[in-house]
Amino acid sequence: MREPAHRLIKRSLVWAGVCAGAGALVLLPDVIMRRPLSPLPLVVGAATFAAALALYWRSWRAADRLGRGIEGARTAVLNLVADQGAAVPKTLGQGTPPEVESMLASLGLYQDQITRERHAPDHKLLTVLGSLASGVVIITDQGQVRLLNSTARELLGAERARVGTSLFAALSRESVLAAMQKARRARRALESVFERLDGVSLQGRIALLPDDEGAVIIFPPVELDRHRPGVEFDLKLHDVPPAAGPLDLAMRLDDVPVIVIDTETTGLDVTTDRIVSLGAVCAHGPRLYKSRLMDDLVDPGVPIPPASTAVHGITDAMVRDARAFPEVWADFQRLARGRVVVGHNISFDLTILREECRRHDRPWEDFVFIDTLRLASLLNPAMGRLDLESLAQLYQLDLHGRHTALGDALVTAELFLRMVTRLQMQGFNTLGELLRFHCTEPVDVIAGQRERGWIHTQPEGLRPE
């Protein structure tokens, strides 16, 4: 068993003091008598002081690891406050002190107990679904994964197929939507072929749920190298957020209606490039409502450059039958009405949306917005990189479905909710207080957005003083 960090620090400091004292005693007679240091005391003194410095360095390293570990455990606690489903890490990497690992293990046990109590009524059903050799996936009509057993997760790829994310991060959108359309026309379950994004074809059976609530996809039994019984699901995907009313600067953060968005585009020039995908998910205060989301491809009307396809995986063939921007924009406006728009470097997304509206002769109204990039520059000033991957690692977020519009929107939403918890601890309790902080303090980020000609100020009526 490894020695706890606090004991190692105390023991190292004590022995460092002993070594330093012994070296001083050896040299002290020559110093007091003001005579030249003799070789033996000089060698002994140098050795003891070197040992003291090494022990001090050892204690400093241990204290630094302990401090980082405590901060990591604090992050895990705050993440649980913001999201009961947040994963508690078992370790924070090599060198994590034993007492920190013990704290994380205790948190994990607490989370397991809460999860068991929350899922208790469904235990038998979960046991049956989890033990099946067939893969079972339940999705919404927009492709969001509601339930997934372990077999399906292995078939689709554990890094891509997750509850709450888009199935289109694992399977091609065309193959899934085509299967749903055929089943809708036939009004019965049908056999179909689903294309995985790596080109592998999977046989499956699809059945639509009543009232256009989605579909169930069942893959035939397969022999996997290792079968791990289990099932993931999220019943909260059926919950509906409260109605969004007029925004007010005095509104408490726990009551603020939010829509988190992300766009995928043909490039990064807001004046000439086009949107090829729009993803969005709603939240209200500290709670994410995955029942209210968008995950739409958009026909840009121009070819998609190969360099952009390499990033988001969207090809010309995929958007050939997609809706045009005005139709997608109308759906987004209905979903975003009365909500604060949140995104990572949201100024880019808002600006390119505004340019699309101008291009298609659609009216534009400025949104109240919050940029998680700005918040990250204030909450984590020592970080060199403030991209989503780096922030997800810091905030202990499980990255999945990256570089799809909905995937990035979901990661940003979880990041934002965890940031809000930290902001509330620092005394920011209302929308006005948060906007004042957000719109004045991150001067470097704002200057960069202004320089690029992006939207960087709030609407006239809701600008903080």
DOFI-302286 format. One record per residue (C-alpha): residue in one letter; z, y, x. Coordinates in steps of 0.02 Angstrom, whole numbers, m for minus. Layout:
! residues N
PT   res        Z        Y        X
PT     a        Z        Y        X
...
***
This chain:
! residues 465
PT   res        Z        Y        X
PT     m        0        0        0
PT     r      m48      170       67
PT     e       88      296      104
PT     p      102      436      m25
PT     a       37      602       39
PT     h      199      698       13
PT     r      295      574      123
PT     l      160      579      256
PT     i      168      770      257
PT     k      358      774      274
PT     r      360      640      410
PT     s      221      723      509
PT     l      305      894      501
PT     v      472      822      558
PT     w      393      734      708
PT     a      288      886      748
PT     g      449      988      757
PT     v      530      855      866
PT     c      382      854      987
PT     a      376     1043      996
PT     g      564     1050     1025
PT     a      556      917     1161
PT     g      417     1010     1250
PT     a      516     1172     1243
PT     l      672     1086     1315
PT     v      571     1015     1460
PT     l      498     1185     1506
PT     l      650     1290     1465
PT     p      746     1269     1631
PT     d      599     1330     1735
PT     v      569     1473     1615
PT     i      751     1528     1617
PT     m      762     1518     1805
PT     r      595     1613     1819
PT     r      524     1490     1941
PT     p      350     1414     1944
PT     l      325     1270     1824
PT     s      333     1106     1916
PT     p      194      979     1884
PT     l      297      848     1792
PT     p      377      966     1663
PT     l      207     1050     1640
PT     v      120      885     1603
PT     v      260      825     1488
PT     g      267      993     1397
PT     a       78      998     1373
PT     a       79      820     1305
PT     t      220      853     1181
PT     f      140     1016     1120
PT     a      m27      926     1100
PT     a       62      791      999
PT     a      145      926      892
PT     l      m23     1009      858
PT     a     m101      841      812
PT     l       41      805      692
PT     y       29      979      615
PT     w     m159      951      593
PT     r     m124      782      512
PT     s       m2      861      389
PT     w     m125     1002      351
PT     r     m262      876      312
PT     a     m145      776      200
PT     a      m87      935      110
PT     d     m269      987       85
PT     r     m314      816       10
PT     l     m159      823     m100
PT     g     m203      998     m161
PT     r     m382      948     m199
PT     g     m321      792     m286
PT     i     m199      889     m395
PT     e     m340     1010     m440
PT     g     m451      861     m484
PT     a     m314      787     m594
PT     r     m290      958     m676
PT     t     m476      962     m711
PT     a     m465      790     m792
PT     v     m323      850     m905
PT     l     m418     1008     m955
PT     n     m572      903     m990
PT     l     m470      794    m1109
PT     v     m407      950    m1197
PT     a     m586     1009    m1220
PT     d     m657      837    m1260
PT     q     m556      683    m1309
PT     g     m703      575    m1258
PT     a     m708      643    m1080
PT     a     m706      507     m948
PT     v     m553      505     m835
PT     p     m605      459     m657
PT     k     m508      321     m572
PT     t     m523      408     m404
PT     l     m588      572     m336
PT     g     m674      494     m188
PT     q     m624      429      m18
PT     g     m455      493       39
PT     t     m383      525     m134
PT     p     m191      521     m114
PT     p     m103      374     m198
PT     e        3      486     m309
PT     v     m154      571     m376
PT     e     m235      402     m411
PT     s      m75      354     m502
PT     m      m87      512     m608
PT     l     m268      474     m650
PT     a     m224      295     m695
PT     s      m88      358     m813
PT     l     m211      477     m894
PT     g     m335      333     m911
PT     l     m204      226     m999
PT     y     m165      369    m1118
PT     q     m349      394    m1155
PT     d     m374      207    m1184
PT     q     m230      205    m1307
PT     i     m297      355    m1404
PT     t     m471      278    m1405
PT     r     m405      111    m1470
PT     e     m311      198    m1610
PT     r     m464      302    m1656
PT     h     m577      150    m1660
PT     a     m454       24    m1732
PT     p     m539        4    m1903
PT     d     m704      m39    m1820
PT     h     m634     m161    m1692
PT     k     m705     m319    m1772
PT     l     m877     m243    m1799
PT     l     m880     m180    m1620
PT     t     m832     m352    m1555
PT     v     m978     m431    m1649
PT     l    m1105     m301    m1594
PT     g    m1042     m302    m1415
PT     s    m1055     m490    m1399
PT     l    m1236     m500    m1458
PT     a    m1368     m552    m1332
PT     s    m1487     m442    m1430
PT     g    m1494     m258    m1391
PT     v    m1445     m145    m1537
PT     v    m1477       43    m1544
PT     i    m1448      160    m1691
PT     i    m1532      330    m1680
PT     t    m1548      485    m1788
PT     d    m1716      537    m1859
PT     q    m1731      652    m1707
PT     g    m1701      512    m1583
PT     q    m1520      545    m1541
PT     v    m1422      387    m1497
PT     r    m1277      353    m1617
PT     l    m1233      175    m1568
PT     l    m1279       69    m1419
PT     n    m1219     m102    m1367
PT     s    m1209     m157    m1186
PT     t    m1364     m266    m1194
PT     a    m1470     m120    m1254
PT     r    m1396       m9    m1121
PT     e    m1443     m133     m985
PT     l    m1619     m149    m1055
PT     l    m1647       38    m1068
PT     g    m1558       91     m910
PT     a    m1374      136     m900
PT     e    m1411      303     m819
PT     r    m1524      357     m963
PT     a    m1464      273    m1122
PT     r    m1301      351    m1181
PT     v    m1223      388    m1350
PT     g    m1256      567    m1401
PT     t    m1410      589    m1292
PT     s    m1592      574    m1337
PT     l    m1670      401    m1337
PT     f    m1824      487    m1268
PT     a    m1736      496    m1100
PT     a    m1759      306    m1093
PT     l    m1908      264    m1205
PT     s    m2070      358    m1227
PT     r    m2065      476    m1374
PT     e    m2236      418    m1435
PT     s    m2189      234    m1448
PT     v    m2027      270    m1543
PT     l    m2101      397    m1664
PT     a    m2254      286    m1695
PT     a    m2140      138    m1738
PT     m    m2036      247    m1856
PT     q    m2193      311    m1941
PT     k    m2262      134    m1968
PT     a    m2095       75    m2038
PT     r    m2091      226    m2154
PT     r    m2264      189    m2220
PT     a    m2228        3    m2241
PT     r    m2054       37    m2315
PT     r    m1983     m113    m2223
PT     a    m1928     m170    m2051
PT     l    m2069     m200    m1928
PT     e    m2098     m277    m1758
PT     s    m2155     m149    m1630
PT     v    m2179     m120    m1444
PT     f    m2076       15    m1358
PT     e    m2127       88    m1191
PT     r    m1991      121    m1065
PT     l    m2020      276     m957
PT     d    m2045      168     m804
PT     g    m2193       83     m890
PT     v    m2105      m77     m946
PT     s    m2148     m135    m1124
PT     l    m2005     m197    m1234
PT     q    m2029     m296    m1394
PT     g    m1917     m241    m1535
PT     r    m1888     m230    m1721
PT     i    m1860      m64    m1807
PT     a    m1782      m31    m1978
PT     l    m1760      141    m2054
PT     l    m1592      198    m2121
PT     p    m1583      268    m2299
PT     d    m1612      454    m2333
PT     d    m1703      483    m2169
PT     e    m1541      467    m2070
PT     g    m1627      377    m1927
PT     a    m1666      199    m1878
PT     v    m1597       38    m1807
PT     i    m1691      m41    m1662
PT     i    m1652     m222    m1617
PT     f    m1721     m300    m1459
PT     p    m1738     m491    m1449
PT     p    m1606     m589    m1353
PT     v    m1633     m578    m1167
PT     e    m1558     m661    m1014
PT     l    m1476     m527     m908
PT     d    m1407     m551     m733
PT     r    m1238     m505     m802
PT     h    m1188     m485     m984
PT     r    m1048     m360    m1012
PT     p     m992     m366    m1194
PT     g     m959     m196    m1268
PT     v    m1027      m59    m1379
PT     e    m1028      130    m1376
PT     f    m1037      238    m1531
PT     d     m989      408    m1597
PT     l     m946      425    m1780
PT     k     m928      613    m1758
PT     l    m1117      620    m1754
PT     h    m1106      620    m1944
PT     d     m990      772    m1952
PT     v    m1062      939    m2008
PT     p    m1006     1105    m1930
PT     p     m931     1243    m2038
PT     a    m1052     1371    m2105
PT     a    m1090     1510    m1981
PT     g    m1048     1685    m2044
PT     p    m1074     1858    m1969
PT     l    m1020     1872    m1787
PT     d     m875     1988    m1745
PT     l     m805     2039    m1576
PT     a     m629     2006    m1643
PT     m     m673     1825    m1684
PT     r     m563     1702    m1592
PT     l     m651     1583    m1472
PT     d     m589     1435    m1574
PT     d     m690     1502    m1722
PT     v     m851     1556    m1636
PT     p    m1008     1465    m1698
PT     v    m1121     1421    m1552
PT     i    m1293     1347    m1521
PT     v    m1327     1282    m1345
PT     i    m1511     1279    m1296
PT     d    m1629     1232    m1157
PT     t    m1818     1242    m1138
PT     e    m1944     1146    m1035
PT     t    m2096     1249     m986
PT     t    m2262     1244     m897
PT     g    m2186     1349     m757
PT     l    m2061     1485     m713
PT     d    m2165     1642     m747
PT     v    m2099     1708     m913
PT     t    m2252     1818     m940
PT     t    m2384     1681     m927
PT     d    m2301     1510     m941
PT     r    m2273     1419    m1106
PT     i    m2138     1314    m1186
PT     v    m2172     1127    m1199
PT     s    m2002     1071    m1266
PT     l    m1852     1150    m1351
PT     g    m1682     1066    m1362
PT     a    m1526     1132    m1448
PT     v    m1357     1072    m1510
PT     c    m1225     1162    m1615
PT     a    m1040     1186    m1581
PT     h     m901     1275    m1674
PT     g     m755     1332    m1569
PT     p     m700     1187    m1458
PT     r     m799     1052    m1551
PT     l     m976      992    m1523
PT     y    m1076      940    m1677
PT     k    m1213      823    m1621
PT     s    m1269      800    m1801
PT     r    m1348      972    m1789
PT     l    m1475      974    m1650
PT     m    m1658      998    m1606
PT     d    m1766      897    m1489
PT     d    m1945      954    m1512
PT     l    m2101      946    m1408
PT     v    m2212     1100    m1421
PT     d    m2399     1108    m1401
PT     p    m2420     1247    m1270
PT     g    m2606     1267    m1299
PT     v    m2637     1258    m1111
PT     p    m2636     1115     m983
PT     i    m2467     1069     m910
PT     p    m2470     1082     m718
PT     p    m2432      917     m628
PT     a    m2290     1003     m533
PT     s    m2204     1042     m698
PT     t    m2234      867     m766
PT     a    m2151      798     m609
PT     v    m1991      892     m659
PT     h    m1979      860     m847
PT     g    m2098      712     m871
PT     i    m2195      794    m1014
PT     t    m2382      767    m1005
PT     d    m2532      841    m1096
PT     a    m2549      678    m1194
PT     m    m2369      691    m1255
PT     v    m2392      865    m1330
PT     r    m2567      837    m1399
PT     d    m2502      801    m1574
PT     a    m2344      907    m1560
PT     r    m2311     1055    m1674
PT     a    m2360     1230    m1621
PT     f    m2227     1354    m1568
PT     p    m2216     1451    m1734
PT     e    m2164     1294    m1829
PT     v    m2033     1244    m1701
PT     w    m1972     1424    m1691
PT     a    m1945     1430    m1880
PT     d    m1833     1275    m1870
PT     f    m1737     1349    m1724
PT     q    m1707     1514    m1815
PT     r    m1632     1421    m1962
PT     l    m1516     1324    m1847
PT     a    m1468     1474    m1739
PT     r    m1435     1599    m1879
PT     g    m1260     1673    m1861
PT     r    m1226     1584    m1696
PT     v    m1199     1638    m1516
PT     v    m1335     1567    m1405
PT     v    m1271     1480    m1247
PT     g    m1369     1411    m1100
PT     h    m1371     1391     m912
PT     n    m1465     1541     m843
PT     i    m1499     1578    m1026
PT     s    m1587     1742     m984
PT     f    m1741     1642     m931
PT     d    m1745     1540    m1092
PT     l    m1721     1691    m1204
PT     t    m1855     1791    m1114
PT     i    m1986     1654    m1123
PT     l    m1943     1628    m1308
PT     r    m1968     1815    m1337
PT     e    m2136     1810    m1248
PT     e    m2190     1661    m1354
PT     c    m2144     1759    m1510
PT     r    m2249     1906    m1452
PT     r    m2394     1790    m1409
PT     h    m2390     1712    m1583
PT     d    m2354     1876    m1675
PT     r    m2181     1822    m1733
PT     p    m2037     1947    m1755
PT     w    m1902     1942    m1622
PT     e    m1720     1986    m1643
PT     d    m1602     1989    m1494
PT     f    m1467     1856    m1492
PT     v    m1287     1871    m1438
PT     f    m1284     1756    m1287
PT     i    m1168     1679    m1158
PT     d    m1232     1618     m990
PT     t    m1139     1472     m911
PT     l    m1215     1523     m743
PT     r    m1125     1690     m755
PT     l     m963     1605     m807
PT     a     m978     1481     m663
PT     s     m999     1623     m537
PT     l     m833     1694     m599
PT     l     m733     1536     m628
PT     n     m793     1451     m467
PT     p     m830     1592     m343
PT     a     m813     1479     m191
PT     m     m955     1364     m244
PT     g    m1116     1385     m148
PT     r    m1229     1302     m278
PT     l    m1209     1337     m462
PT     d    m1342     1220     m531
PT     l    m1300     1100     m672
PT     e    m1285      949     m557
PT     s    m1156     1033     m444
PT     l    m1056     1102     m591
PT     a    m1061      934     m681
PT     q     m984      853     m528
PT     l     m849      986     m517
PT     y     m807      977     m703
PT     q     m815      785     m702
PT     l     m961      778     m823
PT     d    m1067      621     m837
PT     l    m1246      677     m806
PT     h    m1373      591     m918
PT     g    m1541      637     m988
PT     r    m1567      776     m861
PT     h    m1730      873     m861
PT     t    m1760      845    m1044
PT     a    m1728      998    m1153
PT     l    m1599      909    m1262
PT     g    m1520      820    m1113
PT     d    m1493      984    m1021
PT     a    m1430     1068    m1180
PT     l    m1300      931    m1207
PT     v    m1239      940    m1027
PT     t    m1229     1130    m1039
PT     a    m1134     1117    m1204
PT     e    m1002     1002    m1128
PT     l     m991     1116     m977
PT     f     m968     1270    m1087
PT     l     m830     1191    m1192
PT     r     m735     1143    m1034
PT     m     m757     1319     m967
PT     v     m688     1393    m1129
PT     t     m526     1296    m1106
PT     r     m504     1374     m933
PT     l     m549     1547     m998
PT     q     m419     1534    m1136
PT     m     m288     1489    m1005
PT     q     m334     1652     m915
PT     g     m305     1755    m1072
PT     f     m480     1769    m1146
PT     n     m453     1729    m1330
PT     t     m585     1826    m1427
PT     l     m774     1839    m1423
PT     g     m761     2022    m1373
PT     e     m647     1984    m1225
PT     l     m762     1846    m1165
PT     l     m919     1953    m1182
PT     r     m838     2098    m1090
PT     f     m794     1981     m946
PT     h     m965     1896     m954
PT     c    m1067     2057     m960
PT     t     m979     2160     m825
PT     e     m901     2049     m692
PT     p    m1042     1933     m629
PT     v    m1137     2080     m550
PT     d    m1242     1976     m429
PT     v    m1307     1858     m564
PT     i    m1344     2002     m683
PT     a    m1434     2099     m546
PT     g    m1546     1949     m511
PT     q    m1588     1929     m696
PT     r    m1625     2115     m714
PT     e    m1736     2111     m559
PT     r    m1842     1971     m634
PT     g    m1864     2068     m796
PT     w    m1765     1943     m900
PT     i    m1656     1983    m1050
PT     h    m1486     2027     m978
PT     t    m1398     2139    m1107
PT     q    m1321     2100    m1276
PT     p    m1390     2163    m1444
PT     e    m1347     2343    m1483
PT     g    m1222     2305    m1621
PT     l    m1119     2177    m1524
PT     r    m1110     2250    m1349
PT     p     m932     2249    m1282
PT     e     m864     2420    m1235
***
